[in-house]
Amino acid sequence: MKKTLIILLLGAVPALALAGGDHAGAHAMPAHDMAGMHGAMHDDDDAHPGAVGKAGNPAEVSRTIELTMDDSMRFVPDHITVKAGETIRFFARNRGKVPHEMVIGSMVELKEHAEMMRKMPGMQHTESNMVTLKPGQRGGIVWKFEQPGTVDFACLIPGHMEAGMVAKVTVTD
């Protein structure tokens, strides 16, 4: 009887894993679609469509901004100024001992996505508005800021944003 029960349980494990879905590509699932983050901006946490910007064309980069992330849960620099219409290459380096990421969006959407990540740790990102870096790794985002205003970016790894790993981009006329 015990042997039969064990065989049945072992047979159920692959079915349960398949039912859980592929979390390595979690953003492909509709509940994790972050496409909306590309089109909103915040002003005191209110979202306004169209102002965060969009993925930039690498051939149109007007300048590169280098930033670092580390285990003090800060971005350096934590405030950047760009001009509306400018395409920026953010070149990020993780100087910490744990993974960090840079995700561009409105504060409302960043908070929503951070909550999702708390519920599903280890979620992988593949969107153009984000880069996830292991310790010592470098990577980048090319982003076009289309309208004046304030755009946020944060590390959405559980606990990092809450610890202060948030920064701002001021987009001027």
Backbone torsions as a table, in degrees:
resi	resn	phi	psi	omega
1	MET	NA	-45.8	179.4
2	LYS	-60.7	-42.3	-178.4
3	LYS	-62.9	-41.1	179.2
4	THR	-64.4	-43.2	179.4
5	LEU	-62.3	-43.5	179.1
6	ILE	-63.0	-44.0	179.2
7	ILE	-62.1	-42.1	178.5
8	LEU	-63.3	-43.8	179.7
9	LEU	-64.4	-43.5	179.0
10	LEU	-65.1	-33.4	176.9
11	GLY	-69.7	-27.6	-178.5
12	ALA	-79.6	-24.6	-176.5
13	VAL	-58.1	-49.3	178.8
14	PRO	-61.1	-37.0	179.2
15	ALA	-64.7	-41.3	178.4
16	LEU	-66.2	-39.2	178.4
17	ALA	-63.5	-42.2	177.9
18	LEU	-65.7	-38.7	179.6
19	ALA	-64.6	-29.4	179.9
20	GLY	-73.3	-17.6	178.3
21	GLY	86.8	175.1	-179.6
22	ASP	-95.9	98.3	-177.5
23	HIS	-79.8	-5.5	174.3
24	ALA	-68.9	-25.7	177.9
25	GLY	-119.0	41.1	-171.6
26	ALA	-56.3	-30.9	-177.8
27	HIS	-71.3	-10.9	177.6
28	ALA	-74.7	-19.6	178.9
29	MET	-76.9	141.2	-176.8
30	PRO	-51.8	-38.0	-178.2
31	ALA	-65.0	-17.1	-177.1
32	HIS	-112.2	8.9	-179.0
33	ASP	-67.5	119.0	-178.1
34	MET	-101.4	15.7	-178.5
35	ALA	-56.4	-32.4	179.4
36	GLY	-64.7	-22.6	-179.3
37	MET	-68.8	-21.7	-177.7
38	HIS	-75.7	-11.4	-173.0
39	GLY	-124.2	25.0	179.6
40	ALA	-134.0	158.8	-179.0
41	MET	-139.6	163.8	177.4
42	HIS	-122.5	152.6	170.6
43	ASP	-143.3	102.4	-171.6
44	ASP	56.7	46.2	175.1
45	ASP	70.8	10.4	173.8
46	ASP	-96.7	133.4	-179.5
47	ALA	-85.4	138.8	177.0
48	HIS	-129.8	116.6	-174.7
49	PRO	-55.5	145.2	169.7
50	GLY	86.3	-1.2	-170.2
51	ALA	-106.0	-12.3	178.8
52	VAL	-68.1	-38.1	-179.3
53	GLY	118.1	-157.8	-177.8
54	LYS	-155.4	168.3	176.5
55	ALA	-55.9	134.3	-177.8
56	GLY	-94.2	159.8	175.8
57	ASN	-86.2	120.2	-178.9
58	PRO	-55.1	-27.6	179.2
59	ALA	-72.7	-14.8	-178.2
60	GLU	-105.9	11.0	-179.0
61	VAL	-61.5	124.7	179.1
62	SER	-92.5	-23.9	174.4
63	ARG	-165.6	162.6	179.1
64	THR	-112.1	133.7	176.6
65	ILE	-115.9	120.0	178.4
66	GLU	-90.5	138.7	175.4
67	LEU	-142.7	157.4	178.0
68	THR	-121.1	154.5	174.7
69	MET	-128.5	143.4	177.2
70	ASP	-151.3	-176.9	-173.8
71	ASP	-76.9	1.6	171.7
72	SER	-79.8	-0.5	178.8
73	MET	62.9	45.7	177.6
74	ARG	-136.7	152.6	168.8
75	PHE	-100.0	140.7	174.3
76	VAL	-127.6	116.1	-2.0
77	PRO	-74.4	161.9	179.8
78	ASP	-105.4	0.8	174.2
79	HIS	-144.0	128.3	-176.6
80	ILE	-128.7	142.9	176.6
81	THR	-117.1	130.8	177.7
82	VAL	-133.2	169.3	177.3
83	LYS	-101.7	146.0	175.6
84	ALA	-56.3	135.3	-178.5
85	GLY	90.6	-9.5	-177.8
86	GLU	-79.0	139.3	174.5
87	THR	-105.2	121.6	-173.7
88	ILE	-114.0	138.7	169.3
89	ARG	-101.3	114.5	173.8
90	PHE	-88.4	123.4	178.4
91	PHE	-111.3	106.2	-173.8
92	ALA	-105.2	145.9	177.1
93	ARG	-130.5	130.0	176.3
94	ASN	-92.4	107.8	179.5
95	ARG	-95.3	6.2	-178.6
96	GLY	-88.9	-173.6	179.5
97	LYS	-108.8	2.9	176.9
98	VAL	-130.4	159.7	177.9
99	PRO	-61.9	149.0	174.5
100	HIS	-140.9	162.4	176.8
101	GLU	-144.7	161.4	175.2
102	MET	-121.5	120.8	179.0
103	VAL	-126.6	124.3	-179.8
104	ILE	-92.6	135.1	177.2
105	GLY	175.5	-173.3	174.0
106	SER	-80.7	155.3	-179.3
107	MET	-60.9	-38.5	178.9
108	VAL	-58.7	-49.7	-178.1
109	GLU	-70.5	-35.0	176.6
110	LEU	-62.5	-42.9	178.3
111	LYS	-64.2	-41.0	178.3
112	GLU	-62.2	-43.9	-177.9
113	HIS	-71.3	-34.9	177.1
114	ALA	-61.4	-38.8	177.5
115	GLU	-63.5	-42.2	177.6
116	MET	-60.4	-41.0	-179.2
117	MET	-68.8	-31.0	175.4
118	ARG	-64.2	-36.0	-179.3
119	LYS	-77.2	-25.4	-178.8
120	MET	-133.0	70.8	179.7
121	PRO	-58.6	147.1	179.1
122	GLY	88.1	3.8	179.7
123	MET	-60.1	135.8	-178.8
124	GLN	-95.2	145.5	-179.5
125	HIS	-113.7	140.9	177.6
126	THR	-138.2	8.2	-178.3
127	GLU	-77.3	157.6	-176.6
128	SER	-72.2	-14.0	-178.8
129	ASN	-94.1	14.9	-176.4
130	MET	-150.7	155.1	173.3
131	VAL	-143.0	133.1	177.3
132	THR	-112.0	129.8	-174.6
133	LEU	-125.8	132.5	173.3
134	LYS	-75.9	166.2	177.8
135	PRO	-52.8	131.4	178.3
136	GLY	81.4	-8.7	-177.0
137	GLN	-81.9	154.4	175.7
138	ARG	-121.6	151.9	178.4
139	GLY	-169.2	178.2	-176.7
140	GLY	-152.6	170.6	177.0
141	ILE	-134.2	137.1	171.3
142	VAL	-109.0	121.5	-172.6
143	TRP	-135.7	136.7	176.5
144	LYS	-105.3	121.7	178.7
145	PHE	-93.2	114.3	-170.0
146	GLU	-92.2	-31.5	-173.9
147	GLN	-131.8	150.8	175.8
148	PRO	-62.0	148.7	177.8
149	GLY	149.4	-157.4	179.1
150	THR	-122.1	131.5	178.6
151	VAL	-122.0	139.2	-179.2
152	ASP	-102.1	158.8	164.6
153	PHE	-143.9	151.2	-174.1
154	ALA	-153.7	165.4	170.2
155	CYS	-96.8	119.9	-175.2
156	LEU	-98.0	8.8	173.8
157	ILE	-63.0	132.6	-174.1
158	PRO	-46.1	126.3	178.0
159	GLY	91.6	-21.2	-175.3
160	HIS	-72.2	-47.9	179.2
161	MET	-63.4	-40.9	179.8
162	GLU	-63.8	-26.9	179.4
163	ALA	-84.8	-0.5	176.3
164	GLY	108.5	10.7	-178.8
165	MET	-83.5	71.6	-177.8
166	VAL	-138.9	144.5	178.7
167	ALA	-145.5	170.7	-176.3
168	LYS	-130.3	150.1	171.2
169	VAL	-118.8	123.5	173.3
170	THR	-95.5	123.6	-179.8
171	VAL	-104.6	116.0	-177.9
172	THR	-98.5	166.7	177.1
173	ASP	-67.4	NA	NA
